[in-house]
Amino acid sequence: MEATTGSRRTDTCDVVVVGAGIVGAAVAVRIARFGMQVAVLDAQKVAGGATGRSAGMVVAGLPGHYRRAVKAFGREQARTLWALTIEGRERLAESANRVGVTLERVGSLAVAVTEEEVETLRASAELLREDGFDAWFGTTDPLGRGFLATLRQPDDGVVDVAELTRALLSSAPIAVHTDTEVYELEPTGEGVRVWAQGRNVRCGRVVLTVDGYASLLDPALSQWVTPGRALIVTTEPLAGAGFPIPCYANYGHKYACPLPDGRWALGAWWRPRPGAAPIEPDQSLREGLGRFITRYFPEVRGRIAGRRSGVMGFTSDGIPVVGRLPPPSPVVFALGFGGWGLSWAFVAAERLVEWILQDTDPGILSVERLTGNR
């Protein structure tokens, strides 16, 4: 239902999703399955933010490798988290297949660039196998690029995540409004009025899936999600086979991925650390990625066709959060997907939608784990 007052349009719907990336698309499609009217608003194009900067690597697990996860969370919880990312990877695969988008199951390689990381990978592989996960470790480099060791997860893959996002939004009766920046969320007696560029929308509930930009809409979100930075470069099409398997180095902070059209994507991301010395993140990313390319992918020098940088969202423990703005509010969120968000996106979307529509417990993804209430 739509009305026009002056130059501003007023719409009504059941739910507004703010953010047209992969998480927002997964949430919107799932809500639409319940027969609700859903609108998606984004300040950019579909997949114009962090989703569009993704190389499309669908990797199970957490950055830092399994040994670090065990140390940080304990053995049982680390295993649960790892299993959830595998579940999320398979949810993504099912959704991609349903909308006709290909997920290439080429596996992934964690590669070591220091002796310390070699030992971390060795220990991680042993722990993974003990806990029932499929992983292979070796001190040879199948890519032939001088890495010191590799850990392979054979069921990981690569997907065109922008194509998947567009296909998902087209697969359900969802109103998508791009170039529509949201300025304010105004609670009303019946729900929320969403004030945005060129329109306002009255709805019963708002779902925020804007990750690192969340605190711009409500400063309260900064207590749970901190913005980080990401940089990705893409090459022109390169002749030859290149490297057949996506890889990530430096405990997941740098990566290289072959794309289906013959281009390569190489990137890096930076996560703020409490108490760490201040740095200029964009400069640090450029310099660090430049060294990585020069050392391990020298043929890329001079063949870079595009660069994109931007914001990502991180929680203090590196796990996404599902929650609600205080006090009890019709504004909910799924945020903090960090550098490896693709294997979390569909799990988080499922937990959030079931929570808000069926009152189920979002479990370990609940923001309450960061408030000490869980």
Buried (B, 14 or more C-beta within 10 A) or exposed (E): EEEEEEEEBBBBBBBBBBBBBBBBBBBBBBBBEEEBBBBBBBBBBBBBBBBBBBBBBBBBBBBBBBBBBBEBBEEEBBBEBBBBBBBBBBBBBEBBEEBEBBBBEBBBBBBBBEEEBBEBBBBBBBBBBEBEBEBBBBEEBBBEBEBBBBBBBEBBBBBBBBBBBBBBBEBBEBBBBEEBBBEEBEBEEEBBBBBBBEBBBBBBBBBBBBBBBBBBBBEEBEEBBBBBBBBBBBBEEBEEEBBEBBBBBBBBBBBBBBBEEEBBBBBBBBBBEEEEEEEEBEEBBBEBBEEBBEEBBEEBEEBBEEEEBBBBBBBBEBBBBBBBBEEEBBBBBBBBBBBBBBBBBBBBBBBBBBBBBEEEEBBBBBBBBBEEEE
